[in-house]
């Protein structure tokens, strides 16, 4: 029997979860007559990281009381992996931009306190290591709200934080780079930057000038400086936890996916990381994406054999079937 195809898509943000994308592509490949593929949905340390790790590694999702970016109470989730000693907290779960309606967005008032409350809940649940997936936040407070919540609860009590970062932006540029998408105009971006500068001066360590400290509106840098958090690039970390390299070596081909394939894919996004590893391992790699905006040079860099566009479940299934039916020299 021929080896299976390995299907490793990220989510199509705002439309389809990574698990849904993987399932659609997988159905199409099977419909084309291929052996059932190995489905390994992935995430880059931002939104969706909790789901893909729990789906593959096992564990349970728990709920806790927290506050949204504007201080309103909510019930939010975090997860304990199967060993019980490792928890996953997604910043977007309590402090996400999706928690605030567009007309309510207030980049100055938005607080990361809810993320700190979920971290405390994970500590209370017995976690020794807490993975904080930093992405999709509504906040630019440098983690001040989260730090305050953790300190009010008596600290981490021996638990260790690992912040998974989906960007390399340093702390001092968090407002400039991400503030506009959170509702900040140029004047407010300048105010937010000054506030981050003032915060940096009060922290035990200065997070400025360090890659990844600007993730989640500077929360990564704040947790690193105040709580000793370790910062990790999200994509390599997640691939390592999922055993991607071992699965890749056993695969006939790799299919990656994301909402938009473009130049940023080459800058640490998980589709680019996975494709690069496939090229290094000599495994053919294909992409099924919501939108293809990658130029020919970028495609050659990643050595993508076939790139197809699909934006709905039905289109994903059709693209998987089309890919599975292509000639051997280019097929999945």
Buried (B, 14 or more C-beta within 10 A) or exposed (E): EEEBBBBBBBBBBEEBBBBBBBBBBBBBBBBBEBEEBBBBBBBBBBBBBBBBBBBBBEBEEBEBEBBBBBEEEBEBBBBBBEEEEBBBBBBBBBBBBEBBEEEBBBBBBBBBBBBBBBBBBBBEBEBBBBBBBBBBBBBBBBBBBBBBBBBEBEEBEEBBBBBBBBBBBBBBBBBBBBBBEBBBEEEBBBBBBEBBBEBBEEBEEBBBEBBBBBBBBBBBBBBBBBBEBEBBBBBBBBBEBBEBEEBBEEBBBBBBBBBBBBEBBBEBBBBBBBBBBBBEEEBBBBBBBBBBEBEEEBBEBBBBBBBBEBBEBEBBBBBBBBBBBBEEEEBB
